[in-house]
Amino acid sequence: MTLFRLLLFLASACTISAFTYHGYTSDYSFDANLSHRPQWMAHVPDDVNITSLSIPGTHDTMTDNLRSRVLQCQNWNLTVQLEAGLRYFDIRARVKRNRLHIYHGKQKTGWSFKQVLVQMFDFLDRNPSEMIIMRLKKEGSAVGRDSYSFEQAFNYARLHDKATRDGAQKHIALYTDSSKPIPTLGQLRSKIFLLQEFKCENKRTYGLVWDGPQMVLEDEFAIHGEGQLPKKWTAIKQALERANQDPLDNQHLHVSHTSAAIGVLPIQAAAAVSGETQIGMNFMTGDWLDAHIDDEGSRRTGIVVSDFPGKRMIDSVLAWNTHVGARLQT
């Protein structure tokens, strides 16, 4: 047993029990606060490509404050998520008064992009072995009559805001040439790596383009009713199988979303639905990961993005990183 897997086993040795939130119960959801993985990347060698890692993450990361069941996708704040071991974050912003503020659709979350960056910088200062992958999405048009474009507001935070410019200089890794390999973990320790979902002047890039050729995405989020959840699970399973089977190179990043909405609430898709006629996607995903981790040829999950992930979901994704260590030790 590798050191990394031993540490995961010891940290998970407590009795597993289902956790309940707003009346929904799931073995793989809601209790991310019980996970403590602030430095799990310290056990992964520098020369591992980030495309070879198995990384847990959150969809609509900053929605923990929202009361609407339609819009809330998380029940813990960003700092708790970071400490729990989550390393991919879905940050959606709109320009308001020439600054970026975090929204879910038209609903403000109460968080600003400045606050997101400050929390991430603080975490990386305390845990320099780690790296963060941030999807930064333009969630809609500017709120009010603003003169700044999304790119200009982003660069204000990156270059000029006294609260974030020094941290940005230290921690934001710019990836501006897609002809170059996607970086290794060693190159990105203590950094934020951007997945860019906003257009820029002169087609400028700051990270991997979200819908570009280097991204392998599963995001079948529009589920029109409980009866379509099996279809969603098929999409997740196929994405995980592809991530596991595709060549381990530094050219493509696999991202799979267990989240769904439209015809079901995010919490229903994640945990369970009325009458338990369907099983939540977090359970289906976590159970599949646990069942196949020791299969011959298993290698990675890619990035697994969830609503309301729990401790066991985080553990199930992270455990696949033992394959990275096993390959490099042989």
Residue pairs with C-beta under 8 A, 6 or more apart in sequence:
1 9
2 322
2 325
2 326
2 329
3 43
3 325
4 40
4 43
4 44
4 321
4 322
4 325
5 319
5 322
5 325
7 40
7 43
8 315
8 318
8 319
8 322
11 35
11 36
11 37
11 315
12 311
12 312
12 315
16 27
16 312
17 27
18 25
18 26
18 27
19 25
19 26
19 27
19 29
19 30
19 31
19 310
20 30
21 29
21 30
21 75
21 267
21 271
21 308
22 69
22 267
24 30
24 267
24 268
24 270
24 271
24 272
24 280
25 271
25 272
26 270
26 271
26 272
26 280
26 282
26 283
26 308
26 310
27 283
27 286
27 310
27 312
28 280
28 282
28 283
28 285
28 286
28 287
28 309
28 310
28 312
28 313
28 316
29 270
29 271
29 280
29 282
29 283
29 308
29 309
29 310
29 313
30 75
30 271
30 308
30 310
31 310
31 311
32 76
32 80
32 81
32 84
32 86
32 309
32 310
32 311
32 314
33 76
33 80
33 84
34 310
34 311
35 83
35 84
35 85
35 310
35 311
35 314
35 315
36 83
36 84
36 85
37 83
37 84
37 85
37 314
37 318
38 82
38 83
38 85
38 123
38 126
38 127
38 130
39 127
39 129
39 130
40 85
40 130
40 318
40 321
41 87
41 129
41 130
41 131
41 185
41 189
42 129
42 130
43 321
43 325
44 53
44 185
44 321
44 324
44 325
45 185
45 186
45 324
45 325
45 328
46 184
46 185
46 186
46 187
46 189
47 184
47 185
47 186
47 328
48 184
48 185
48 186
48 324
48 328
49 181
49 182
49 183
49 184
49 185
49 248
49 249
49 250
50 131
50 133
50 182
50 183
50 184
50 185
50 188
50 193
50 253
51 182
51 248
51 249
51 250
51 251
51 252
51 253
51 254
51 302
52 248
52 299
52 300
52 324
53 185
53 300
53 321
53 324
54 300
54 301
54 302
54 304
54 317
54 318
54 319
54 320
54 321
54 324
55 87
55 88
55 133
55 301
55 302
55 303
55 304
55 317
56 85
56 86
56 87
56 88
56 303
56 304
56 306
56 309
56 313
56 314
56 317
56 318
57 86
57 87
57 88
57 89
57 90
57 133
57 303
57 304
57 305
57 306
58 73
58 74
58 81
58 86
58 88
58 89
58 90
58 305
58 306
58 307
58 309
59 73
59 90
59 257
59 259
59 305
59 306
59 307
60 71
60 73
60 74
60 90
60 92
60 104
60 259
60 266
60 307
61 74
61 78
61 81
61 89
61 90
61 91
62 74
62 78
62 91
62 92
62 102
62 104
62 109
62 111
62 116
63 71
63 72
63 73
63 74
63 104
63 109
64 72
64 74
64 75
64 76
64 77
65 77
65 109
65 110
65 111
66 72
66 104
66 107
66 109
68 107
69 265
69 266
69 267
70 261
70 265
70 266
71 104
71 105
71 107
71 266
72 266
72 267
73 104
73 259
73 266
73 307
73 308
74 81
74 307
74 308
75 308
76 84
78 89
78 116
78 119
78 120
79 119
79 123
81 89
82 119
82 120
82 123
82 132
83 123
84 311
84 314
85 314
85 318
86 309
86 314
87 130
87 131
87 132
87 133
88 132
88 133
88 134
88 135
88 255
88 303
88 305
89 116
89 120
89 132
89 133
89 134
89 135
90 135
90 137
90 305
91 102
91 113
91 116
91 134
91 135
91 136
91 137
92 102
92 103
92 104
92 137
92 138
92 139
93 100
93 101
93 102
93 103
93 113
93 136
93 137
93 138
93 139
93 150
93 153
94 100
94 101
94 103
94 138
94 139
94 140
94 141
94 142
94 143
95 101
95 142
95 143
95 146
95 148
95 149
95 150
95 153
96 142
96 143
96 144
96 146
97 144
97 146
98 146
98 147
98 148
98 152
98 153
98 156
99 112
99 113
99 114
99 148
99 153
99 156
99 157
100 112
100 113
100 114
100 150
100 153
100 154
100 157
101 108
101 111
101 112
101 113
101 143
102 108
102 109
102 110
102 111
102 112
102 113
102 116
103 109
103 139
103 140
104 139
105 139
105 140
106 140
113 153
113 154
113 157
114 157
114 161
114 163
114 164
117 157
117 164
117 167
117 168
118 163
118 164
118 167
120 132
120 134
120 171
120 192
121 164
121 167
121 168
121 170
121 171
123 130
123 132
124 130
124 131
124 132
124 171
124 190
124 191
124 192
125 190
128 189
128 190
129 189
129 190
130 189
130 190
131 185
131 188
131 189
131 190
131 191
131 192
131 193
132 191
132 192
132 193
133 192
133 193
133 195
133 303
134 192
134 193
134 194
134 195
135 194
135 195
135 197
135 210
136 154
136 194
136 195
136 196
136 197
136 198
136 207
137 197
137 198
137 210
138 150
138 197
138 198
138 199
142 148
142 150
146 153
148 156
149 201
150 198
150 199
151 198
151 199
151 200
151 201
151 204
154 198
154 206
157 164
157 165
157 168
158 164
158 165
158 168
158 172
159 165
159 168
170 190
171 190
171 191
171 192
172 191
172 192
172 194
173 183
173 187
173 188
173 191
173 192
173 193
173 194
174 194
174 206
174 207
175 182
175 183
175 193
175 194
175 205
175 206
175 207
175 208
176 204
176 205
176 206
178 205
178 208
178 209
178 212
178 213
178 214
181 250
181 251
182 208
182 214
182 250
182 251
182 252
182 253
183 193
183 250
184 250
193 207
193 208
194 206
194 207
194 208
195 207
195 208
195 210
195 215
195 253
196 205
196 206
196 207
196 208
196 209
196 210
197 209
197 210
197 211
200 206
208 214
208 215
208 253
209 215
210 217
211 217
214 251
214 252
214 253
215 252
215 253
215 255
216 239
216 242
216 243
216 246
216 252
216 253
216 254
216 255
216 302
217 255
218 235
218 236
218 238
218 239
218 255
218 256
218 257
219 255
219 257
220 231
220 232
220 235
220 257
220 260
221 257
221 259
221 260
221 261
221 262
222 260
222 261
222 262
222 263
223 229
223 231
223 232
223 260
223 261
223 262
223 263
223 264
223 269
224 262
224 263
225 263
225 264
226 263
226 264
226 268
226 273
226 274
226 277
226 278
227 278
228 263
229 260
229 264
229 269
229 273
229 278
229 279
229 281
230 278
232 260
232 269
232 281
233 281
233 284
236 256
236 257
236 258
236 281
236 284
236 285
237 284
237 288
239 254
239 256
239 302
240 256
240 285
240 288
240 289
240 301
240 302
240 304
242 254
243 254
243 256
243 300
243 301
243 302
244 292
244 297
244 298
244 299
244 300
244 301
245 297
246 252
246 254
248 299
248 300
253 302
253 303
254 300
254 301
254 302
254 303
255 302
255 303
255 305
256 301
256 302
256 303
256 304
256 305
257 305
257 306
258 269
258 270
258 281
258 282
258 284
258 285
258 304
258 305
258 306
258 307
259 266
259 269
259 270
259 281
259 305
259 306
259 307
260 266
260 269
260 281
261 269
264 273
266 307
266 308
267 307
267 308
268 274
268 280
269 280
269 281
269 307
270 280
270 281
270 282
270 306
270 307
270 308
271 280
271 282
271 283
271 308
272 278
272 279
272 280
272 283
273 280
281 306
282 306
282 307
282 308
282 309
282 310
282 313
285 304
285 306
285 313
285 316
286 312
286 313
286 316
289 301
289 304
289 316
289 317
289 319
289 320
290 316
292 298
293 316
293 319
293 320
293 322
298 320
298 323
299 320
299 323
299 327
300 320
300 321
300 323
300 324
301 317
301 320
304 313
304 317
306 313
